[in-house]
Amino acid sequence: MKVLSQNTAFGGMQGVFSHESQACQSEMTFAVYVPPKAIIEPCPVVWYLSGLTCTHANVMEKGEYRRMASELGLIIVCPDTSPRGNDVPDELTNWQMGKGAGFYLDATEKPWADHYQMYTYITEELPDFVRQHFRMDMDRQGIFGHSMGGHGAMTIALKNPERFKSCSAFAPIVQPSTAEWSAPALEKYLGPDRATWRQYDACALIEDGARFPEFLIDQGKADSFLDDGLRPWLFEQAIEGTGIGLTLRMHERYDHSYYFISTFMDDHLTWHAERLG
Ligand SMILES: N[C@@H](CCC(=O)N[C@@H](CS)C(=O)NCC(=O)O)C(=O)O
């Protein structure tokens, strides 16, 4: 593991690290915040998955999670959103595909499949890696994210309910297989057979029987991506009659930015801490 930076913050440590990923065949960077309580005992881990165009750095610099994570004793891990490097395929003029747009899936199509294995990276390789380097209580894990990362958090929680005890999202893409924003990317990564897309679509997963106890979703009403990309009302419909709990909060005047995310960050961390014990 390469240490790219380490800084003390709120009595804990904000670090940025990189390692060689087998899954993505690329050097991957991630951020970890370790609260001061971790000196005394292993702390629960909350994974934050970022949105389109982001790296690990957007939430680290603008998410304002450290004060509350320090207080609540939560480790926060912030991975990158795609493989990186000169040999990784990309679409240079399309921010919804390629680098910065890994969609937390395992691509099956050329030329993407060799590197774009973000589902395996996030659910297997990175957890195995960080547990070796940080004292974490892996029996207490939560996951949250923003936009494409909200989609990642919700689909990963729905597919791994035994691993995650809590899930929340800021402005998630709840049905990526039908959104103008994301359907073209799913087709390129996964091919034309839409049946294979369903495992990466929170609404479709629920229709197909996946379950998770409850979700917290915050959504700004002034978010310019609300109608084309995000559409949380589709998730509300998908959970009807399933017993899945949903706290959906629609906020007047808030947009898609980190001003919105940082405003509600404390509520999300509290939501996770209450469920992680
Ligand atoms: N295409 C626009 C929009 C992309 C966008 O809003 N991305 C969201 C996630 S979907 C984000 O978090 N952007 C980075 C930031 O605000 O720091 C851009 O590149 O600025």
The ligand as an SDF file (V2000), in Angstrom:
LIG
                    3D

 20 19  0  0  0  0  0  0  0  0999 V2000
  -21.2990   16.9510  -15.9460 N   0  0  0  0  0  0  0  0  0  0  0  0
  -21.3120   17.6980  -14.7660 C   0  0  0  0  0  0  0  0  0  0  0  0
  -22.1630   17.0840  -13.6990 C   0  0  0  0  0  0  0  0  0  0  0  0
  -21.5620   15.9410  -12.9670 C   0  0  0  0  0  0  0  0  0  0  0  0
  -22.0130   15.8970  -11.5320 C   0  0  0  0  0  0  0  0  0  0  0  0
  -22.8380   16.6800  -11.0540 O   0  0  0  0  0  0  0  0  0  0  0  0
  -21.4520   14.9700  -10.8120 N   0  0  0  0  0  0  0  0  0  0  0  0
  -21.8080   14.8100   -9.4310 C   0  0  0  0  0  0  0  0  0  0  0  0
  -22.1130   13.3700   -9.1580 C   0  0  0  0  0  0  0  0  0  0  0  0
  -23.3530   12.7820  -10.2550 S   0  0  0  0  0  0  0  0  0  0  0  0
  -20.6520   15.2500   -8.5550 C   0  0  0  0  0  0  0  0  0  0  0  0
  -20.5730   14.8520   -7.4160 O   0  0  0  0  0  0  0  0  0  0  0  0
  -19.7440   16.0530   -9.1050 N   0  0  0  0  0  0  0  0  0  0  0  0
  -18.5300   16.4110   -8.4490 C   0  0  0  0  0  0  0  0  0  0  0  0
  -18.6170   17.4950   -7.4430 C   0  0  0  0  0  0  0  0  0  0  0  0
  -19.6610   18.1540   -7.3120 O   0  0  0  0  0  0  0  0  0  0  0  0
  -17.6170   17.6670   -6.7200 O   0  0  0  0  0  0  0  0  0  0  0  0
  -19.8970   17.9700  -14.3170 C   0  0  0  0  0  0  0  0  0  0  0  0
  -18.9730   17.2730  -14.7630 O   0  0  0  0  0  0  0  0  0  0  0  0
  -19.7200   18.8530  -13.4990 O   0  0  0  0  0  0  0  0  0  0  0  0
  1  2  1  0
  2  3  1  0
  2 18  1  0
  3  4  1  0
  4  5  1  0
  5  6  2  0
  5  7  1  0
  7  8  1  0
  8  9  1  0
  8 11  1  0
  9 10  1  0
 11 12  2  0
 11 13  1  0
 13 14  1  0
 14 15  1  0
 15 16  2  0
 15 17  1  0
 18 19  2  0
 18 20  1  0
M  END
$$$$
